[in-house]
């Protein structure tokens, strides 16, 4: 059973729903497994808890 973890900034439920469907479809096609065996975990981190290039994203 594949488990995919996506780490990202906050997104809408609609965007996350689409992402989960697409990731699941990719595993079903690539591994020839049932969709029910694919798990996708989305971990969202707010801009005040995420940095890039030496700065918080919230400060960008």
DSSP file (Angstrom, degrees, kcal/mol; ACC not computed):
  #  RESIDUE AA STRUCTURE BP1 BP2  ACC     N-H-->O    O-->H-N    N-H-->O    O-->H-N    TCO  KAPPA ALPHA  PHI   PSI    X-CA   Y-CA   Z-CA
    1    1 A X              0   0    0      0, 0.0     2,-0.2     0, 0.0    37,-0.1   0.000 360.0 360.0 360.0 111.4    0.0    0.0    0.0
    2    2 A X        -     0   0    0     35,-0.1    37,-2.5     1,-0.0     2,-0.5  -0.486 360.0-162.3 -72.5 140.1    1.7    3.2   -1.1
    3    3 A X  E     -a   39   0A   0     -2,-0.2     2,-0.5    35,-0.2    37,-0.2  -0.990   5.1-165.3-122.3 121.4    1.6    6.2    1.2
    4    4 A X  E     -a   40   0A   0     35,-2.9    37,-3.3    -2,-0.5     2,-0.5  -0.913   2.7-159.2-108.4 129.2    2.3    9.6   -0.3
    5    5 A X  E     -a   41   0A   0     -2,-0.5     2,-0.5    35,-0.2    37,-0.2  -0.941   4.4-167.0-110.4 126.4    3.1   12.6    1.9
    6    6 A X  E     -a   42   0A   0     35,-3.0    37,-3.2    -2,-0.5     2,-0.5  -0.954   1.8-164.5-111.9 123.3    2.7   16.0    0.4
    7    7 A X  E     +a   43   0A   0     -2,-0.5     2,-0.3    35,-0.2    37,-0.2  -0.938  31.8 133.1-108.2 126.1    4.1   19.0    2.4
    8    8 A X  E     -a   44   0A   0     35,-2.2    37,-2.4    -2,-0.5     2,-0.1  -0.952  55.4 -84.9-158.3 171.4    2.8   22.3    1.2
    9    9 A X  S    S-     0   0    0     -2,-0.3    37,-0.2    35,-0.2    34,-0.0  -0.385  72.4 -63.0 -76.8 167.1    1.4   25.6    2.2
   10   10 A X        +     0   0    0     35,-0.4     2,-0.3    -2,-0.1    -1,-0.2  -0.226  61.0 175.5 -57.1 138.2   -2.4   25.9    2.8
   11   11 A X        -     0   0    0     -3,-0.1     2,-0.1     1,-0.0    -3,-0.0  -0.879  34.9 -87.5-135.2 166.8   -4.6   25.3   -0.2
   12   12 A X     >  -     0   0    0     -2,-0.3     4,-2.2     1,-0.1     5,-0.2  -0.341  35.4-114.6 -73.5 158.9   -8.3   25.1   -0.8
   13   13 A X  H  > S+     0   0    0      1,-0.2     4,-2.7     2,-0.2     5,-0.2   0.877 117.0  56.9 -60.3 -37.8  -10.2   21.8   -0.2
   14   14 A X  H  > S+     0   0    0      1,-0.2     4,-2.0     2,-0.2    -1,-0.2   0.917 108.0  46.0 -61.5 -43.8  -11.0   21.8   -4.0
   15   15 A X  H  > S+     0   0    0      1,-0.2     4,-2.3     2,-0.2    -1,-0.2   0.901 113.9  48.4 -66.6 -40.2   -7.3   21.9   -4.9
   16   16 A X  H  X S+     0   0    0     -4,-2.2     4,-2.7     2,-0.2     5,-0.2   0.895 109.0  53.7 -67.3 -38.8   -6.4   19.2   -2.4
   17   17 A X  H  X S+     0   0    0     -4,-2.7     4,-2.0     1,-0.2    -1,-0.2   0.923 111.3  45.9 -59.7 -44.8   -9.3   17.0   -3.6
   18   18 A X  H  X S+     0   0    0     -4,-2.0     4,-2.4     2,-0.2    -2,-0.2   0.905 112.0  51.3 -65.3 -42.2   -8.0   17.3   -7.2
   19   19 A X  H  X S+     0   0    0     -4,-2.3     4,-2.7     1,-0.2     5,-0.3   0.927 109.3  49.8 -61.5 -46.0   -4.4   16.6   -6.1
   20   20 A X  H  X S+     0   0    0     -4,-2.7     4,-2.4     1,-0.2    -1,-0.2   0.910 111.5  49.3 -60.0 -43.1   -5.4   13.5   -4.2
   21   21 A X  H  X S+     0   0    0     -4,-2.0     4,-2.6    -5,-0.2    -1,-0.2   0.919 112.9  46.8 -62.8 -43.5   -7.3   12.2   -7.2
   22   22 A X  H  X S+     0   0    0     -4,-2.4     4,-2.1     2,-0.2    -2,-0.2   0.905 112.7  48.1 -67.5 -41.7   -4.4   12.8   -9.6
   23   23 A X  H  X S+     0   0    0     -4,-2.7     4,-2.0     2,-0.2    -1,-0.2   0.932 113.0  49.1 -63.6 -44.4   -1.8   11.3   -7.3
   24   24 A X  H  X S+     0   0    0     -4,-2.4     4,-2.6    -5,-0.3    -2,-0.2   0.937 110.1  50.8 -59.6 -47.3   -4.0    8.2   -6.8
   25   25 A X  H  X S+     0   0    0     -4,-2.6     4,-2.4     1,-0.2    -1,-0.2   0.886 107.4  54.5 -57.7 -39.9   -4.5    7.9  -10.6
   26   26 A X  H  X S+     0   0    0     -4,-2.1     4,-2.8     1,-0.2    -1,-0.2   0.907 110.8  44.6 -63.0 -42.2   -0.8    8.1  -11.2
   27   27 A X  H  X S+     0   0    0     -4,-2.0     4,-2.7     2,-0.2     6,-0.4   0.895 111.2  53.3 -69.0 -39.8   -0.1    5.2   -8.7
   28   28 A X  H  X S+     0   0    0     -4,-2.6     4,-1.1    -5,-0.2     5,-0.4   0.926 116.0  40.3 -60.0 -43.9   -3.0    3.1  -10.1
   29   29 A X  H  < S+     0   0    0     -4,-2.4    -2,-0.2    -5,-0.2    -1,-0.2   0.931 120.0  42.8 -70.7 -46.2   -1.6    3.5  -13.7
   30   30 A X  H  < S+     0   0    0     -4,-2.8    -2,-0.2    -5,-0.2    -3,-0.2   0.871 128.8  26.0 -71.7 -37.4    2.1    3.1  -12.8
   31   31 A X  H  < S-     0   0    0     -4,-2.7    -1,-0.2    -5,-0.2    -3,-0.2   0.480  95.4-128.7-107.3  -4.8    1.8    0.2  -10.3
   32   32 A X     <  +     0   0    0     -4,-1.1     2,-0.3    -5,-0.4    -4,-0.2   0.946  61.1 139.0  52.9  52.5   -1.4   -1.4  -11.6
   33   33 A X        -     0   0    0     -5,-0.4    -1,-0.2    -6,-0.4     2,-0.1  -0.822  60.4 -89.2-121.2 161.1   -2.9   -1.4   -8.1
   34   34 A X    >   -     0   0    0     -2,-0.3     3,-1.8     1,-0.1     4,-0.3  -0.441  31.4-125.5 -69.9 144.6   -6.4   -0.7   -6.9
   35   35 A X  G >  S+     0   0    0      1,-0.3     3,-1.8     2,-0.2    -1,-0.1   0.828 106.8  68.8 -57.5 -32.8   -7.1    3.0   -6.0
   36   36 A X  G 3  S+     0   0    0      1,-0.3    -1,-0.3     3,-0.0    -2,-0.0   0.676  92.7  59.0 -63.5 -16.9   -8.3    1.9   -2.5
   37   37 A X  G <  S+     0   0    0     -3,-1.8     2,-0.5   -13,-0.1    -1,-0.3   0.552  87.0  90.7 -89.4  -7.4   -4.7    0.9   -1.6
   38   38 A X    <   -     0   0    0     -3,-1.8     2,-0.4    -4,-0.3   -35,-0.2  -0.776  56.0-170.0 -94.7 127.6   -3.3    4.4   -2.2
   39   39 A X  E     -a    3   0A   0    -37,-2.5   -35,-2.9    -2,-0.5     2,-0.5  -0.952   3.5-166.6-115.5 137.6   -3.1    6.8    0.7
   40   40 A X  E     -a    4   0A   0     -2,-0.4     2,-0.5   -37,-0.2   -35,-0.2  -0.987   2.4-166.7-124.1 122.3   -2.3   10.5    0.4
   41   41 A X  E     -a    5   0A   0    -37,-3.3   -35,-3.0    -2,-0.5     2,-0.6  -0.932   5.2-158.4-109.0 127.7   -1.4   12.5    3.4
   42   42 A X  E     -a    6   0A   0     -2,-0.5     2,-0.6   -37,-0.2   -35,-0.2  -0.932   5.1-169.6-109.5 121.0   -1.3   16.3    3.1
   43   43 A X  E     -a    7   0A   0    -37,-3.2   -35,-2.2    -2,-0.6     2,-0.4  -0.943   9.9-160.6-109.6 114.8    0.6   18.2    5.7
   44   44 A X  E     -a    8   0A   0     -2,-0.6     2,-0.5   -37,-0.2   -35,-0.2  -0.805   6.4-168.9-101.2 136.9    0.0   21.9    5.5
   45   45 A X        -     0   0    0    -37,-2.4   -35,-0.4    -2,-0.4     5,-0.1  -0.988  21.0-127.1-124.3 127.0    2.4   24.4    7.0
   46   46 A X    >   -     0   0    0     -2,-0.5     3,-2.3   -37,-0.2    11,-0.1  -0.268  28.0-106.8 -70.2 159.5    1.5   28.1    7.4
   47   47 A X  G >  S+     0   0    0      1,-0.3    11,-2.1     2,-0.2     3,-0.7   0.692 118.6  61.7 -62.7 -18.9    3.7   30.8    6.0
   48   48 A X  G 3  S+     0   0    0      1,-0.2    -1,-0.3     9,-0.2    -2,-0.0   0.549 107.9  44.1 -82.6  -6.1    4.8   31.7    9.5
   49   49 A X  G <  S+     0   0    0     -3,-2.3     2,-0.4     1,-0.0    -1,-0.2   0.053 104.0  72.6-122.5  23.7    6.3   28.2   10.0
   50   50 A X    <   -     0   0    0     -3,-0.7     7,-3.0    -5,-0.1     8,-0.4  -0.999  56.8-170.9-144.6 133.7    8.1   27.8    6.7
   51   51 A X  E     +B   56   0B   0     -2,-0.4     2,-0.3     5,-0.3     5,-0.3  -0.928   7.7 177.1-128.4 152.7   11.3   29.4    5.4
   52   52 A X  E >  S+B   55   0B   0      3,-2.7     3,-1.4    -2,-0.3    -2,-0.0  -0.973  71.7   7.5-150.5 138.7   13.1   29.6    2.1
   53   53 A X  T 3  S-     0   0    0     -2,-0.3     3,-0.1     1,-0.3    -1,-0.0   0.803 131.4 -55.8  61.8  29.9   16.2   31.4    1.1
   54   54 A X  T 3  S+     0   0    0      1,-0.2     2,-0.3     0, 0.0    -1,-0.3   0.524 120.0  91.9  83.9   5.2   16.9   32.5    4.7
   55   55 A X  E <  S-B   52   0B   0     -3,-1.4    -3,-2.7     5,-0.0    -1,-0.2  -0.954  79.4-107.5-132.5 150.8   13.5   34.2    5.2
   56   56 A X  E >   -B   51   0B   0     -2,-0.3     3,-1.2    -5,-0.3     4,-0.3  -0.507  27.9-128.1 -67.6 143.7   10.1   33.2    6.4
   57   57 A X  G >  S+     0   0    0     -7,-3.0     3,-1.7   -10,-0.5    -9,-0.2   0.857 109.9  64.4 -60.3 -34.3    7.5   32.8    3.7
   58   58 A X  G 3  S+     0   0    0    -11,-2.1    -1,-0.3    -8,-0.4   -10,-0.1   0.762 100.5  51.9 -60.5 -24.7    5.3   35.1    5.7
   59   59 A X  G <         0   0    0     -3,-1.2    -1,-0.3   -12,-0.3    -2,-0.2   0.459 360.0 360.0 -91.5  -1.3    7.9   37.9    5.2
   60   60 A X    <         0   0    0     -3,-1.7    -1,-0.2    -4,-0.3    -2,-0.1   0.478 360.0 360.0 -80.5 360.0    8.1   37.5    1.5
